[in-house]
Amino acid sequence: MEPQSVHEHFSDPRAVQHYAKAAASLGLWVSEERVFQSIFPKEATLLEVGCGAGRISIGLWELGYRHLLGIDFVREMVSEARRLNKKLEYGVSFRHGDATRLDLEDSLFDGAIFGFNGLMQIPGRENRRRAMSEIHRVLRPGGVFVFTTHDRANPRYREFWEAEKRRWENGTMNPGLCEFGDRFYEAPIGCTFMHIPSQAEITLDLEATGWTGIESVHRSEVANEPADVREFSDECRFWIARRPDQADTAG
Ligand SMILES: C[S@@+](CC[C@H](N)C(=O)[O-])C[C@H]1O[C@@H](n2cnc3c(N)ncnc32)[C@H](O)[C@@H]1O
């Protein structure tokens, strides 16, 4: 599994239209609204990584956030996001960019978001760590990073993961996968790659890339999402991590 395959998957017109529809008509999940507003003051300068067609950034503008940059490595997604932003006469900036090598200066943002499990669609643990490091680099000290993942401990998938563990032990796993926890699944936009992490793994990766104050909460603990949101997206876990500020690192 190569990052290029994920890029091809999201460049497919079906994927672009799927996310454009969500940006135009679904908007923010109730849980997203609650989590983002509880963390970020309205004057915060925010980076949204993996913005797709702009669903989250456009929603943040509607909540009153005014300093927003969305980036995505699929140019067609960025074009859709810009188109919607222009149609609505909002002021969100969107640009092309790869999470694993951000073309942005150090310490620019108060916060960053990598929503709807996008970070877990980067194949390879080292590549996901690279994205965590890059996001850490572009946040100011004290800045907060919010992202979501699925959760391998979800009881609904226990049998699947037990069987998958046996397949990795006896070498009969799908050879297209990089690591235990990787999955392909059928989605409305076709066969989709996703890494499903354990909590311990994300905590380790965040710590290894310099984050502190790590917290997480299930989406269902934050809000009971309406049917259209549940049809668009499954249960997931919000992760919140902080770039240490000078007071944390002093002494
Ligand atoms: C699940 S979609 C979410 C889109 C949007 N945030 C939303 O919630 O509607 C994940 C997005 O992450 C983008 N993405 C995946 N890997 C990326 C990377 N390495 N750098 C930037 N964007 C990436 C994909 O192109 C896709 O638009």
The ligand as a Gaussian input file, in Angstrom:
#p B3LYP/6-31G(d) Opt

LIG

0 1
 C      -11.896000      11.006000       4.908000
 S      -11.479000      12.350000       3.864000
 C      -12.056000      13.698000       4.847000
 C      -12.314000      14.973000       4.070000
 C      -12.879000      16.128000       4.923000
 N      -11.983000      16.468000       6.027000
 C      -14.241000      15.767000       5.468000
 O      -14.325000      15.436000       6.660000
 O      -15.209000      15.800000       4.693000
 C       -9.699000      12.420000       4.107000
 C       -9.013000      13.500000       3.281000
 O       -7.625000      13.494000       3.631000
 C       -6.873000      13.732000       2.455000
 N       -5.524000      13.207000       2.676000
 C       -5.152000      11.914000       2.855000
 N       -3.810000      11.836000       3.003000
 C       -3.338000      13.105000       2.941000
 C       -2.047000      13.674000       3.039000
 N       -0.951000      12.916000       3.196000
 N       -1.925000      15.015000       2.961000
 C       -3.024000      15.808000       2.765000
 N       -4.270000      15.319000       2.627000
 C       -4.423000      13.978000       2.734000
 C       -7.648000      13.031000       1.346000
 O       -7.337000      13.535000       0.077000
 C       -9.099000      13.315000       1.779000
 O       -9.588000      14.485000       1.161000

